[in-house]
Amino acid sequence: MMLLDRYWEEVEKLYNKVKTTQRENIIKAGKLIAEAVDQGACVHICDSGHIIDHELIYRGGGLILFKRFKYDLVVDNAVRKRDRSDMDTSMEGLAAYALKASGARPGDVFILGSVSGRTFKIVDLAYEAKKLGMKIIAVTSMEYATTVDSPHSSGLKLYEMADVVIDNCAPAGEALMEVEGLEPRLCASSGLTAAFILWSVTTVIVEELMKRGKTPGVLKSANFPGGNEYNKNYVEPRYEREGL
C-alpha cells in the first residue's frame, strides 16, 4: 500500500470520528451562535494560526457574521540586548486591553482554536473574554489538551473555560501517521477537521436562523461574476445594519 493510500485511510477515520463523537457539540455550538446573533450579538474568531480564522472569513458560501479577532503589541525600542531573566516579562493580561480596544461586548460569541489547548495567547484571551461575559466555543484536541499543562497563572486550558467544546479529534502532537524510517509522525490533522467542524457549525447556524425568520448573509465568491457587487451592495450593508 502506498503512503498516499494510508494517509487517505487515516483521514477517512478522522472525519468519521468527528461525525460520530462531535455531532451533539456541533449542533450545540450552532444553536448558541444563532441565539446570540438573533439577540444582536457578534461572532469573533481567533485561533493559534492553523486554519479557522482564515478558512471562515469572507469566503464564498460563508457567513458575513464571522469576524476575525486579531491583536498584537508593537514596541519600538532599539536598546542594546541585555539579560532580563530576573524580570517579569509575561504578557498575561494583554488580552484584556485588546478586548477593551475591540468591538466586543458581553453576550458576544468567541470561537477560539488551539489544538493543544495551552497556546498562551488563546488561553489568555479566553480567560479575559469569560470575565467580560462572552460565550466561548473551543475547538481543540482533547487527547492533546489533557496531556499538557497550562502556561497561564490560572492553571486553566482552553476547554476548561468554554461553554461548548468541540474536539477536533487530532492526536496528541498533531500528526496522523507513523512511517518507518522517520522519527516524527507525518501529516498534521487538526486543520482538516477544524474546517470540517466549523463549516458543519455554519449549516446549523443557517438552519436555526431561518427557523427564526432571519436570513443570514451568505457571501458570494468575489471572483465570480457579480459576486463582489452582491457582497458590497447587499451583504455588507445589511450586516452593518442588522448583524446578519
N, C-alpha and C positions, 0 to 999 in steps of 0.2 A: 504493500500500500504506500502511495506517495505521501509525503509530509502534507501536501495540499489536502489530500482526502482526509487525513487525520484531523487537520485543522477544521475542515468543514463539519466533520462529525462532532467535534468539541463545541463548535458554535451552535449547532442544532441542539445539543444537550443544554447549553447555556440558556438559549431562548425558551426551551421547554420548561426549564427550572423556573424562570421568571414567570411564565404563564401559569404554572401550577401552584406557585407559592406566593405570588405577589398581586394576584388579581384583586383581592379584597382591599389591599392597601392602595392600589392604583385608583380604584373606584372611590375610596375614601378621600384621597387627595384631590381628585377631580371635583367631587361634590363640595369639598371645603373651599376650593378656589371659586367655583360658581356661586356659592352662597356669599362669599366675601365680595366678589365683584358686583353681584346684584345689590349689595348694600353700599356700593360706592368705593370699595377698597381698590388698591392697586396691587399688582403682582411683580415682585422683584426677583431676579435670578443672579446668583453668584456661585461659581464653583472653583475648584482648585486648578482649573485650566485644561481639563481633559476633553470636554466636549459640550456640556449642557448650555453654557451661556453663549456659545457660537451656533449650535445646531438650531436653537429655537427662535433666535432673534431675527425679526424681519425676513422671514422665509416665505416663499411662495407656498401656499397651503397652510401657513402658520397663523397664529393669532397675534394681532397687533398689541394685545394687552400684556404680552410677555416683554418685560423690560430689563435690560442688563443693569446690574448694580456693580459699579467698579470704583475703586478709590486707590489713591497712592499718596505717599508723603515725599515731597521733593525738598531736599535740603542742599543748599549751595554753600559749602564751607570747606574750602580747599586748604585747610591747615595741614602741616606735616603729620605723618602717621605716628601714633603713639600707642602704648599699651593702655587699654581701657578695661581690662579684665576685672578690675576692682570696682567697677561702676555698674549700676543697674541700667542696662540698655534695652530692656524689654519694651516692646511696642504694645503691650497689653492695654486695652482701653482705647486704642486709637480708633477702633470701630465705632465707639460711642460718638466721637466727633464727626466721623463720616456720616453716621445716621442723622445727626443734627444738621449737617450741611446738605443733606439729600431731600427728596420729596416724600420720604417715608412718614407714615402716620400709624398710630395704634390701630389694629384691626387689619392692616395690610398683610399680605402673604409673602413669605420669603421662601423660595426654592433654593436650597443650599446643597451643594455637592462636594463631597470629599470621600474618595474611595477608602482611605484608611480611617476616616472619621476623626483624625487628630491634626489635620492641617491647621496650623496655628491661626492664620488669618480667618479661616472659615469658622473655627471654634469661637474665636473672639467675637466675630460678627453675630453668630447665633446667640451667644451669651448676652450681648447688648441688645439685640433685636427682641429677645424674650423679655428683657427688662422694659423695653419700650411698649410691649403689648402686641407685638406682631405674632402671626401664626407661622410656624416653621414646618416645611416639608423637607425632610432629609433624604437624599439619595446617596447611599453608602454601601459598602460591603460589610455585612455583619460578621462574616468569617474573619475579615481583616481587622475590623474595629475592635473586636473582642479579644484580640491578641496583643494590642498595643496600649501604651499609657498615654494620657493626655498631657500636652505641654502647658496647658492653661492652669492658672493658680486655683481655679475652681475644681480641678480634677475631672471635669466633665468632658465627654466626647460628643460629637455632633448628634448622634442618635439619642443621647440622653436628654437633649433639650428640645426634641422635635415633637410636634403634635401628630405628625404622620411620618413613619419611617418606611421607606421603600428600599428593600435590599436589592442592589444591582447584581447580586449572586456571583460577583467576581471572587476568585480565590484569594486568600491572603498572599500579598506580594504581587497581585495583578495578573501574572502570566498564566496561560492556559496549559501549555504542554511541556512535558519533559522530552528532550531529544538527546539520543545517545551521542556523546562526543561534545555536548555543550553543558557547561556547569549551570548557567542560569536557565530558567524556564523561558519559553518562547511565546510571543504573541499576547499583547495586552488585551483584556477582555471588557473592562468597565465602560469604555466609550460605546461599544456596540449596544450593551444593554441599557445604558443611560439614555441614549437616543430613543431606543425602542420604548422604554418606560415612559419618557416624557411625551412622546407622540401618542402613546396609549392614554395617558392622563388627558391630553388635549381632546381626544374623542369624547371623554366623559364630560369635560367642561362644556363642550359644544352641545352635547345632548341635554345636559342639565339646564343650561341657559335657555335653550329653545323650549324646554318644558315650561319655563317661567315666562315665555312670551318675549324673550330677549334674543336678538340676533347678533351673535358675536362678529366682530370684524375680522374676516379672513383675508389675508393678503394674497395678491396675485404675484407671479414672478415678474420682477421689474423688467426683465429682458423679453418677456412675452408681449406680442403686440397689444397695446392698450393697457398693459399691466401697470406700468408706472403711473399713468394718468389716473387709473382707478384708485390706486393706493393713495396718491397725493390729493385727489379731489374728493374722494368719498371716505376711505377707511381712516386716514389720519385725522381729518377734521372731526369726524364722528367720535373717534377715541378721545380727543381733547374735550369734546362736549359732554360725552356720556360715559367714558371709561370702558367702552366695549369695542 
